[in-house]
Amino acid sequence: MAHFFYEYARLVSELKPKVFIYENVRAILSNDEGRTWKTMTQIF
């Protein structure tokens, strides 16, 4: 799943759409003691 996220982030960065959608599931906030969410917010 991590590979999918980084590929998605790469495409968003490359294509530079006006908006994009990424599902924010509840578990993502607590996964890996919050580090997953922190990484995602830093990338986007």
Backbone as a chain_set.jsonl record, in Angstrom:
{"seq": "MAHFFYEYARLVSELKPKVFIYENVRAILSNDEGRTWKTMTQIF", "coords": {"N": [[0.812, -1.197, 0.0], [1.984, 1.222, 0.669], [3.61, 1.751, -1.503], [1.715, 2.416, -3.45], [0.721, 4.837, -2.4], [2.985, 6.572, -2.582], [3.387, 6.567, -5.33], [0.994, 7.727, -6.168], [1.298, 10.251, -4.985], [3.498, 11.121, -6.463], [2.365, 11.302, -9.031], [0.391, 13.285, -8.617], [2.048, 15.431, -8.03], [3.426, 15.642, -10.446], [1.393, 16.029, -12.411], [-0.021, 18.184, -11.417], [-2.823, 18.869, -10.665], [-5.799, 20.914, -10.247], [-7.372, 20.17, -8.117], [-7.423, 17.244, -6.005], [-8.294, 13.95, -4.907], [-8.037, 12.078, -1.981], [-8.61, 9.364, -0.029], [-9.372, 9.686, 3.346], [-9.11, 7.662, 5.738], [-10.21, 6.646, 8.985], [-8.341, 5.134, 10.483], [-5.901, 5.936, 9.522], [-5.014, 8.132, 10.895], [-4.096, 7.175, 13.31], [-2.328, 5.2, 12.67], [0.861, 3.748, 12.916], [1.593, 5.288, 15.112], [0.769, 7.863, 14.393], [2.628, 8.735, 12.575], [2.318, 8.084, 9.878], [0.218, 9.748, 8.964], [1.412, 12.243, 9.412], [3.56, 12.142, 7.592], [2.103, 12.044, 5.187], [0.806, 14.554, 5.199], [2.989, 16.234, 5.015], [3.964, 15.662, 2.484], [1.863, 16.413, 0.783]], "CA": [[0.0, 0.0, 0.0], [2.855, 2.399, 0.712], [4.052, 2.031, -2.871], [0.608, 3.112, -4.107], [0.679, 6.216, -1.909], [4.082, 7.362, -3.143], [3.12, 6.715, -6.768], [-0.088, 8.709, -6.246], [1.905, 11.547, -4.678], [4.332, 11.486, -7.609], [1.479, 11.717, -10.116], [-0.202, 14.573, -8.257], [3.117, 16.415, -8.185], [3.749, 15.765, -11.869], [0.258, 16.532, -13.181], [-0.446, 19.442, -10.799], [-4.251, 19.154, -10.853], [-6.347, 21.957, -9.374], [-7.81, 19.441, -6.921], [-7.275, 15.8, -6.057], [-8.996, 13.277, -3.814], [-7.362, 10.961, -1.33], [-9.485, 8.947, 1.064], [-8.822, 9.815, 4.692], [-9.767, 6.703, 6.616], [-9.962, 6.938, 10.392], [-7.145, 4.452, 10.982], [-4.673, 6.583, 9.053], [-4.576, 9.096, 11.905], [-3.42, 6.498, 14.416], [-1.375, 4.223, 12.148], [2.28, 3.999, 13.193], [1.625, 6.369, 16.11], [0.538, 9.147, 13.744], [3.693, 9.09, 11.625], [1.801, 7.97, 8.509], [-0.518, 10.983, 8.671], [2.39, 13.337, 9.357], [4.258, 12.019, 6.31], [1.178, 12.417, 4.116], [0.571, 15.998, 5.189], [4.216, 16.89, 4.568], [4.092, 15.467, 1.036], [0.855, 17.215, 0.099]], "C": [[0.854, 1.258, 0.0], [3.321, 2.77, -0.686], [2.974, 2.809, -3.623], [0.563, 4.577, -3.686], [1.76, 7.068, -2.555], [3.928, 7.548, -4.655], [2.02, 7.748, -6.988], [0.464, 10.108, -5.997], [2.767, 12.031, -5.844], [3.465, 11.991, -8.765], [0.828, 13.068, -9.84], [0.83, 15.68, -8.451], [3.412, 16.684, -9.658], [2.627, 16.435, -12.663], [-0.264, 17.877, -12.688], [-1.93, 19.778, -11.056], [-4.701, 20.263, -9.903], [-6.824, 21.361, -8.056], [-7.488, 17.965, -7.107], [-7.951, 15.215, -4.831], [-8.128, 12.15, -3.286], [-8.185, 10.599, -0.114], [-8.761, 9.029, 2.404], [-9.588, 8.874, 5.614], [-9.336, 6.948, 8.059], [-8.654, 6.326, 10.896], [-5.852, 5.148, 10.572], [-4.135, 7.582, 10.082], [-3.791, 8.44, 13.03], [-2.381, 5.475, 13.955], [0.061, 4.663, 12.434], [2.462, 5.212, 14.114], [1.535, 7.761, 15.474], [1.581, 9.53, 12.703], [3.22, 9.009, 10.173], [1.095, 9.257, 8.105], [0.442, 12.165, 8.548], [3.14, 13.318, 8.027], [3.364, 12.471, 5.164], [0.967, 13.922, 4.058], [1.813, 16.764, 4.757], [4.368, 16.782, 3.05], [3.098, 16.332, 0.274], [0.772, 18.575, 0.726]], "O": [[0.478, 2.258, -0.611], [3.418, 3.949, -1.023], [3.281, 3.754, -4.35], [0.387, 5.459, -4.526], [1.481, 8.171, -3.026], [4.306, 8.59, -5.19], [2.114, 8.562, -7.907], [0.13, 11.045, -6.721], [2.762, 13.218, -6.171], [3.796, 12.992, -9.401], [0.728, 13.903, -10.739], [0.511, 16.745, -8.98], [3.622, 17.829, -10.058], [2.886, 17.308, -13.491], [-0.878, 18.625, -13.449], [-2.248, 20.838, -11.594], [-4.061, 20.517, -8.882], [-6.692, 21.983, -7.002], [-7.305, 17.496, -8.23], [-8.156, 15.908, -3.835], [-7.559, 11.371, -4.051], [-8.431, 11.446, 0.745], [-7.662, 8.496, 2.561], [-10.601, 9.258, 6.2], [-8.221, 7.405, 8.313], [-7.938, 6.963, 11.669], [-4.818, 4.964, 11.215], [-2.933, 7.841, 10.127], [-2.922, 9.068, 13.635], [-1.635, 4.941, 14.776], [0.419, 5.82, 12.214], [3.355, 6.037, 13.921], [2.148, 8.713, 15.956], [1.432, 10.544, 12.021], [3.675, 9.782, 9.33], [1.345, 9.795, 7.026], [0.282, 12.999, 7.657], [3.332, 14.363, 7.406], [3.809, 13.194, 4.273], [0.95, 14.502, 2.972], [1.694, 17.847, 4.185], [4.85, 17.714, 2.407], [3.437, 16.916, -0.755], [-0.023, 19.408, 0.292]]}, "num_chains": 1, "name": "protein.A"}
